[in-house]
Amino acid sequence: MRVVEIPYPDDLPEAMGKSPELFERQIRFLVAAKIYEMGQISSGRAAELAGMNRVEFLEELGRYRIPIFNYPLSELEQEIQEAQERAEKTN
């Protein structure tokens, strides 16, 4: 496994009211969350990158108000249209 190092000022975690360990965990999560949000990796891979299980990762996304579903607008519109067509057939 490869490792990325991100230098930061020694006083930054304290200035944010966090321990260095909590700060580094948050940075790791935020990197994984952003890559997931951009649609470049799955939630499972993002959870692995963040160092947590998938359920924890998805719950944490909610705390940051990051959507857990990554649908391009065109796919979402298509799904809505198909659902409406199915609903019309059952009526």
GITADA-V228246 format. One record per residue. N is the residue number from 1. RES is the residue in one small letter. OMEGA is omega in degrees with one decimal (none if undefined). Layout:
BEGIN
n=N res=RES omega=OMEGA
n=N res=RES omega=OMEGA
END
This chain:
BEGIN
n=1 res=m omega=178.3
n=2 res=r omega=-178.2
n=3 res=v omega=174.3
n=4 res=v omega=176.2
n=5 res=e omega=178.1
n=6 res=i omega=178.5
n=7 res=p omega=176.1
n=8 res=y omega=-179.5
n=9 res=p omega=-178.4
n=10 res=d omega=-175.2
n=11 res=d omega=-175.9
n=12 res=l omega=179.3
n=13 res=p omega=-179.7
n=14 res=e omega=178.6
n=15 res=a omega=178.7
n=16 res=m omega=178.9
n=17 res=g omega=-177.6
n=18 res=k omega=170.7
n=19 res=s omega=177.1
n=20 res=p omega=-179.5
n=21 res=e omega=179.6
n=22 res=l omega=177.8
n=23 res=f omega=-178.7
n=24 res=e omega=175.4
n=25 res=r omega=-180.0
n=26 res=q omega=178.3
n=27 res=i omega=179.6
n=28 res=r omega=178.4
n=29 res=f omega=-176.2
n=30 res=l omega=176.2
n=31 res=v omega=179.4
n=32 res=a omega=-179.0
n=33 res=a omega=-179.0
n=34 res=k omega=178.8
n=35 res=i omega=175.8
n=36 res=y omega=-179.0
n=37 res=e omega=178.9
n=38 res=m omega=177.1
n=39 res=g omega=-176.2
n=40 res=q omega=176.5
n=41 res=i omega=178.2
n=42 res=s omega=178.1
n=43 res=s omega=177.9
n=44 res=g omega=178.4
n=45 res=r omega=178.8
n=46 res=a omega=178.0
n=47 res=a omega=177.8
n=48 res=e omega=178.7
n=49 res=l omega=-179.7
n=50 res=a omega=179.5
n=51 res=g omega=179.4
n=52 res=m omega=176.5
n=53 res=n omega=-173.3
n=54 res=r omega=-179.3
n=55 res=v omega=177.5
n=56 res=e omega=-179.8
n=57 res=f omega=-179.3
n=58 res=l omega=176.8
n=59 res=e omega=179.8
n=60 res=e omega=175.4
n=61 res=l omega=179.4
n=62 res=g omega=179.2
n=63 res=r omega=179.5
n=64 res=y omega=-179.0
n=65 res=r omega=174.7
n=66 res=i omega=-177.7
n=67 res=p omega=179.1
n=68 res=i omega=177.9
n=69 res=f omega=-179.6
n=70 res=n omega=176.8
n=71 res=y omega=169.0
n=72 res=p omega=-176.8
n=73 res=l omega=-179.0
n=74 res=s omega=178.5
n=75 res=e omega=179.3
n=76 res=l omega=178.1
n=77 res=e omega=178.3
n=78 res=q omega=179.3
n=79 res=e omega=178.9
n=80 res=i omega=179.7
n=81 res=q omega=179.6
n=82 res=e omega=178.4
n=83 res=a omega=178.7
n=84 res=q omega=178.3
n=85 res=e omega=177.7
n=86 res=r omega=-179.9
n=87 res=a omega=179.2
n=88 res=e omega=-179.7
n=89 res=k omega=-178.1
n=90 res=t omega=-179.2
n=91 res=n omega=none
END
